[in-house]
Amino acid sequence: GKRYARKTRDGAIGTAFGFSLAPLLARSTEIEQLAAKAEADRLELQRLRERLTLCRRDIAKLIDVVVEGELPSDWATVQEHFRTLVQSIPRGPGIDDLTPLVAALEILREQVANRLQVHAKPQELSGNPDQTERHIQETKPESIIELERCSLTEPPENRVPDPVRETKRPFALGTVLKACREIVNYGPDGAVRSWRDLMIAAVTVRTMLGVHPSAYQDACDVMGPQNAASAMACILERAGHINSAGGYLRDLTAKARLGKFSLGPMLTALLRANGFGVGGVS
């Protein structure tokens, strides 16, 4: 109720009604600590919700790829496990509810990605296995000024100019990520740490942008899996200016098949747009 007082005839307060804030003042430190904990819990719950959303989206997209590609495996069991986890999400979940669910979904996402990678590897990871593995292990952000391709295993005197083969030589992963920042959000756990992560992100983006599986597979066959994934990253970066991502990718693939397309100019333009100075790039 309201706070008010009854005064006597001489103006002194005779009777006072209401409540005192003194107890709140005495417990102010405790209240501040409770408020800080409540804010921390709110931020943690928000983070868990975001992780949950990303996991659900990634797993659903990866399973779509499996279904579209008709890859052999017991994917029905995976789908059922995914459905069970999603259905177990309660309404208005708290931190204690989401923590184990997010952990289980992240494990499932990793398992699905690994199984998909095993089935896709014979088709996608073309070329010398030692060269590919060494490139993945040694890839690191390169100087933007250099913007150089990965070196071939053949000695210079044995290299024969081949426009199509040149199209398949990948650029440094660090360069691609500096030019194409958006693709990182679609990698496992919202990060791209390797070519494998970039390929997984590219598959997710491919589905999101409505690029047909056959168009992406053609790009992998012609450009190589690393450059096809890099091309998808470039398309995502310019998605607002491209009417049909699938048609655009098919056009790039057709030019690459004739040796008339290179990722270099696209990456250079995106690097400049992102504020990186690029010099010495042909």
Buried (B, 14 or more C-beta within 10 A) or exposed (E): EEEEEEEEEEEEEEEEEEEEEEEEEEEEEEEEEEEEEEEEEEEEBEEBEEBBEBBBBBBBBBBBBBEEBEBEEEBEEBBEBBEEBBEEBEEEBEEEBBBEBBEBBBEBBBEBBEBBBEBBBEEBBBBEEEBBEEBBEEBEEBEBEEBBBBEBEEEEEEEEEEEEBBBBBBBBBBBBBBBBEBBBBBBBBEEBBBBBBBBBBBBBBBBBBEBBBEBBBBBBBBBBBBBBBBBBBBBBBBBEEBEEBBEBBBEBBEBBBEBEBBBBEBBBBBBEEEEBEBEEBE
